Amino acid sequence: MTVVQFAQFSSLVQPTFWHELSRVKLDVLRLSDDSVPLTATYSTGRTIKDRNTGQDVPLGCNISVGGESFSEDYSPPPNSITARGVLKNYNTIEEFKNADKRALFNKLSDEIWDSIIQNHDVAALTRFLLITFADLKKYKFYYWFAFPAFAAQPLWEIDDDWTTPEAHLSQDQLTSLAEQLSPTPPPFFLVRPAQDNTVETAPVNEFSTFFADVPQQSQTIGFLDPSAQASAPGWPLRNLLAYLRAVHPEATQTVRVLCWRGDAASSRIGVLRGGPVDADKPSAVGWEKNVQGKLGARVADLAPMMDPKRLADQAVDLNLKLMRWRILPSLDLDKIAQTRCLLLGAGTLGMLRCANAHGTLFLLTLGDQGWGIRKITLVDSGRVSFSNPVRQPLFEFDDCIDGGKPKAEAAAARLRKIFPGVDAEGVTLSIPMPGHPIPPGSEEQTKRSVKVLEDLFDAHDAVFLLMDSRESRWLPTVLGAAKGKIVLNAALGFDSYLVMRHGARENPADGTRRLGCYYCNDIVAPADSITDRTLDQMCTATAVELLVSLIQHPSGVQAPAPPPGQDPQQLQEVDQGGSVLGLVPHQLRGFLAQFRSMAIVGAAYDRCTGCSETVLKAYETQGFAMMLRAFNETGFLEALTGLDKLYAEGEQALEAVDWEEGADEDF
């Protein structure tokens, strides 16, 4: 007699499985290593014909997983069987390598055995285990399958050899059997002859009643065989035989087994003999061998098959999701990524933070804490000069040659080169400013520039004012307030800096005062501050973190500012419904000489030249005509807002004071 050889399962992993595992890791598991249910499928064994010899070559005893394997409601295709398993994904390659694989395997095999003994559960016979580590930055996956199967002692033997079913069943019986097993065959089944020269089938758990009056030589145990080898049935037969010997020991010392492979010509039948039954659980085997034929993990490297741009895009997202998993589980990354940012100014402000090399562009998209924002538009009127590359990292020496490339376009092109996943656009545009009169011949061009800027505001959600003069921020301030946009303002002096958000036009929160804008603290209208300015006064800073915190606040642009002078910890406890990133200050003023920062709240000023209702309504009703007067006419904004009356009242008050000559001689 010949010892029965079994064809072990060989895993067949579809590329869609790795893509779905990536999604499950990022969106479901995160840092958890909990087991995840998994569904695999296998079908009848198949062969291919060798072109040279004309011989049929059996394919492997394959069991397949794909993207649909994570769905517990997955229905297999016709003539296929589902196998239930578990996936355990590890967070690091070290955890994957050092995992107690023996304990995991023994746990699953114990569960299968308990299902056999206690519940007579046939569905548990094809359970499997998959352990993985997903290196999502490199899109490389380490994995190892285990298909626990019980080893009989002594081994099963076969009388003579495997034969085709015609040796045991008539043609009518085979036809009847094929009809009953198509198109959804059960994984395991019983067969007995019927009186009309056909056959009847039944589930394996009906063994005692179905074979009650059937002679043993007429009893057939069948299973859908994933093997195509002539003398080696597939792996599921091992656990089926273990089940029969454990549940029906007296009736299964000798069994006739049908390896059903879709049709009679491909199928095999053999009479097997087993040894005495051991009351203890038999040992189990089943770890899959790697491509070298050794017990060990396999590696699937999908990076060469993927678009490098997609790999970069996923790597950026992964960094953010790692931060969210460990620190801020409630952080809404999608809301951040979908925020469309308009950067007015592509100089030092747009690229460098005042004390280090993290820039607005880098913080929005790249950098150690890049926020993954995908849509960025840069606006600047200048060209790259020889002083720029050493201070502004998106420029290099070649950008300065032949008069210099346009700053905004050069910065956007370099950003796309660094991170292809960003939708970066550069717009060369000069922003009209109060105090800088428009010549009559340039009015139409200025009108077109204003229209371009208005359209840009409409197309974006957040605007950074990153220019290097006070008056250049006036028009964007008016547009931002009128259109209800998030406006972030940043400015840097020689030894101090300011980062602030402009208050919304209306605040529906009861009892909350409207926050001011960049101009609300001034009683001087913006005018020409560039002509006589020295080089040390032309520098700026960034406000990215303030934007992200504001985006995460449920009130968005209407978010209230924390009152100044209170303990930040107490404020955070009070504002439980606020931003998950903490407080959302109105202004941050820093003093570099003192290494000190202060959170300040400034109320809106009803005579503000930038955001007051008087200015906004004048813009909404008069449009460009109102702007042109602000650009050309000295004192127009003061007269419009009433600042001129304030000046007059101040002068009158000073004149009314009775100054005594020599009053300070005693000091």
Salt bridges, closest charged atoms under 4 A:
GLU20 OE2 - ARG23 NH2 2.72
ASP27 OD1 - LYS321 NZ 3.38
ASP56 OD1 - LYS49 NZ 3.25
ASP110 OD1 - LYS281 NZ 3.58
GLU111 OE2 - LYS107 NZ 2.75
GLU111 OE1 - ARG127 NH1 3.07
ASP159 OD2 - ARG273 NH2 2.99
GLU200 OE1 - ARG192 NE 2.68
ASP225 OD2 - ARG261 NH2 2.90
GLU288 OE2 - ARG298 NH2 3.39
ASP313 OD1 - ARG374 NE 2.91
ASP317 OD1 - ARG374 NH2 2.80
GLU396 OE1 - ARG414 NH1 3.33
ASP399 OD1 - LYS405 NZ 3.31
ASP399 OD2 - ARG414 NH2 3.74
ASP423 OD2 - LYS375 NZ 3.57
GLU425 OE1 - LYS375 NZ 3.76
ASP455 OD1 - LYS451 NZ 2.85
ASP458 OD1 - LYS483 NZ 2.94
ASP461 OD1 - ARG340 NH2 2.90
GLU471 OE2 - HIS436 NE2 2.81
ASP522 OD2 - ARG470 NH2 2.84
ASP528 OD1 - HIS436 NE2 3.52
GLU545 OE2 - ARG353 NH1 3.28
GLU613 OE2 - ARG505 NE 2.84
GLU620 OE2 - ARG505 NH1 2.51
GLU633 OE2 - ARG629 NE 3.03
